[in-house]
Every structure is written in structure tokens, then in C-alpha cells.
Amino acid sequence: MAPATREAGTELTVWLRPATLALLVLALTAVKLVVAANSGLAEDEAYYRLWGLNPAAGYYDHPPMVGWWVAAGLWIAGDTPLGIRLLPVLSALVGSAALWRTGFLLFGARAAGWAVLFFNASLLIGIGSLLATPDAPSVFFWGLTIWALAELHAGRNANWWLAVGVFAGLGLASKYSVLFLGAGIVLWLLLVPDARRWWASWQLWAGGLIACVIVAPVVLWNADHEWASFIKQFGRAVPDGWSTKYIFEFIGAVIGLLNPLVAVLAAVGLARAIRGARRGDAAFGLMLWTCVPFFVYLLAHSLHSRVQGNWPAPLFPALALLAGVVAADPPAAFRRGFGLLARAAVVLGVTVSLVVYVHAVQPLTGSLARKDPTFQTRGWPDIRDGVIKLAEDEGAAWIATYGYGLNAQLAVNLAGILPVEQLTERIRYVMRPSLDAATLARPALFVVEARRDPGAAVLGERFGEVARVAVLTRRVKGVALEDLVVYRVAAPRGAPLDPVYPLP
């Protein structure tokens, strides 16, 4: 079926024209770049900065792509918040173009235009694309893989399987959840009659080989590090009892982070896709079957544990496109209502995103305290100044921490001033050398969140001298966010840092 026949009418209103869409997305990208350069880092972003400063084939928490992206951004824009976030922000721009092309090939220009609007109006993408996390490259390469499959479907050129292999491999080097995309592609090949022809294509198998070659360094890194990253991530899939208490939280998070109004359109589009896939429609089948394995996994996970709000992010481009299909060709009986709903969805998403952007740069209120979604980014300049003064007063040569988040925040704020080391979980830092023995033997300041304070007795098992010297408070607009307890520690009892692979 030709794309144009899938939508009501062929004339594009002004906001759906490619030039208008391009200007809108470029404007949003420019705003994001300003916000990225002028807002504080979240804990995970500060942590991935350490990855970017020390590129490697793998890391404890995730595959390495976000570290490589941060490294590239640091090379372009320096060791700054903008450098850390540069590629994630730009990926939403390029991803929007790929989504438009995918929508155009499968469902026509009107559906493609609405999909781009809904994608940028989804809260997880509109706001989340500001952040340097593994979700940014994961969503990006998942989307590029679907685009390559759409080109394959529309043009019947088997060489697109090579591009599919490249993008899927890069996606798997971004986040292990992209494995479910591979399972979805297999479902599409099995369940859609028009797609079965590709089993006989050598390019299909070559594309799979390319993906394996790209991800091979990640596997080798795990083999060299006692499979640490695989055990951490795949261990989450093992159920520890069953419960329904998280399933509604999961569904609610998808609806809320997608944008509740977009979610209504996407639900109608999903029903339409299911009907189309049952008829063997290759385009609807592509959108549906490539998403089903990951959605089923997330649903199953929600029956035994919490699904983090960012996990379903790779599904959002497909949901935006299905919503775009409905906005382009709404049910006849509700044409006017769905038209108003589509416009309201875009206005809602962009407005909420802009408010969050302003709040990220200049806090609108301090009364939310720890409930503020930007809580982690606030109050660090004062903490930095307080730690520097205490280090001078106490003769401390380095900073010790317990948690990776605080460790990363102190590392970025004290860069070039004082070295920072996490005493525990040393597997997180195998990509970089730790402090030399001479420095570790000197006095240090141990900094810890008050809620995680182990106390002097526990620290005394590691250091011969322990004295609590201060409590520093992070604040925003005079409102206390968090207390940090500071100890002076010295005379380490043996090696102050845990081994990389501690014994049971």
C-alpha cells in the first residue's frame, strides 16, 4: 500500500510541512543546548563523565556507548555540562529526522509530521534528551534500526540489512535491552508474509554478523572482568517473588512520560496496528512486532519488581508514530475531537518541557526540596567551597566517599583541585588508575550523605584516626536539600580502597 493512501487527504497544513517541522525541532534543540550548558549535572551524568574521561570497551553498569558519546562531547565542547550532554541533545534532532523518514515511508507525510511533533512533545524525550544517560544512544540507534527496516520494506533493497546490522550493533553497545529489538525483528520476519522473503538474503545474515562484531568488544570486556556487567544487568530479570503492585505504576509511568494526550492517540493507533498486523500488513507489523518482545519483558518485570520510568524509552518513537497515524487519519466519527486532542497534546508537551527547562536553569521554587526532579543538580558550588576549606583546615590530600553518585558529583566539582575516590565498589572504576599509595596514605576527608552515614565506628575499621568535623548542607533558595557529613580520616588500616573483586 502506498504511503499516501494510508492518510486522510494529501495536503499538508503548515505545521506538518517538513520545513516547518525542521525549524521547530531546530529551535527546540537550540533551547536544549542553552539549558544543557547552564544547568547542573544529575548524579548519573557526573558518573558518566568519568566514563567519558576514560573511554573503555565496557563498564560495570552498562555497555560503553554513553561513555564514548560523552568522550566525543568533551573533545568538542570541553569538560563542561554542555560537553557532557552535547551528543544526547543532538541525537534527538537527528532522531526526529529519522522518525519522519520512517513515518513517511510507512504511512505518509501527514503521519510522519505528527509523529515528529508527538515525539518531541513526549515528556521523556522532550526533557530526558537533555540528559547524558545510556537511554539517549539506545533510543537513537533503536530508531535508526527501524528507519533502515522501513527503507528495506519500501525500496526492496536487501543492502539495507547491512545498515540494520550496524545500527542494531551500536544500539546493543548502548544498552543490553536492545537485544529485545533483535527478537522483534525475528518476529517480523516470521509473522509477516511479505517479510519472509528476506530469510534467503545473504545481506540479512551479514547484517547479523556485523552486529555481533560491533558488540564483541563488550562481550570480551565482560569476559575479562568476571562478567560483572552481564551479571548486574541480566540479574534484574530473575524474579524474586511475584506481585501486582508495580504493574499499574509501570503503565502509569508510560502514559505520563509519553504525554497523557499522546498516549490516548497511541492506544488507538496500537489497536489499529494490531488489526493491520493480523492481516499481514508489513508496515504495521514492523511497528508492532519490533516492540512486542521488549514490552512483554517490561510487563513481566513489573510483576516482580519496579520498572524504572526511563526503561521503556526505546518504545516511544514507535508509540509517537502510531499516535501520528491516528492524528493523520482519525476515526470518522471523532475526526474533530481527535484533531483537537492532537493539537492539545503538542501544546501540553512543549509547554511542560519549557517550564522544566526554565526551572533547570533558574529554580522557580525551593519549596519542593527532595521532591524536585532537579534535586540532584542543585547546591554543589557551596559544597565545593566548603569541602575545599575543610581540606585546607584539616590537611586532607584527597576525598573519600561511599556512593558512586556523590563520588561523581564531588569529582566534577573538585576537578583539578582534590582527587576523589569511592572506597567501595571499585569495579566501577577499573577504566582509570586509582590514587597512588603515597597519596592514599595521607589524611583524607570522608564525605557521605547523612542518611547513609556509616558512623565513626564503621570507618574505624578502615582508618586508625576518625573524627567528625562538619556537616555541610546543600540548599536551593534557602531551602535545605540534603546534609553531607564530613569526617577527617587518616592512618589507613591496610589498603583504604576495597579490592576490585572483593571476596565473598
Buried (B, 14 or more C-beta within 10 A) or exposed (E): EEBEEBBEEEEBEEEBEBEBBBEBBEEBBEBBBEBBBEBBBBBBBBBBBBBBBBBBBBBBBBBBBBBBBBBBBBEEBEBBBBBBBBBBBBBBBBBBBBBBBBBBBBBBBBBBBBBBBBBBBBBBBBBBBBBBBBBBBBBBBBBBBBBBBBBBBBEEEBBBBBBBBBBBBBBBBBBBBBBBBBBBBBBBBEBBEBBEEBEEBEBBBBBBEBBBEBBEBBBEBBEEBEEBBBEBBEEEEEEEEEEEEBBEEBBEBBBEBBBBBBBBBBBBBBEBBEEBBEEEBBBBBBBBBBBBBBBEBBEBBBBBBEBBBBBBBBBBBBBBBBBBBBBBBBEEEEEEEBEEBBBEBBEBBBEBBBEBBEBBBEBEEBEBBEEBEBBBBBBBEEBBEBBBEBBEEBEBBBBBBBBBBBBBBBBBBBBEEBBBBBBBBBBBBBBEEBBEEEEBBEBBBBBBBEEEBBEBEEBBEBBEEBEBBBEBBBBBEEBEBBBBBBBBBBEBEEEBBBEBEEEE
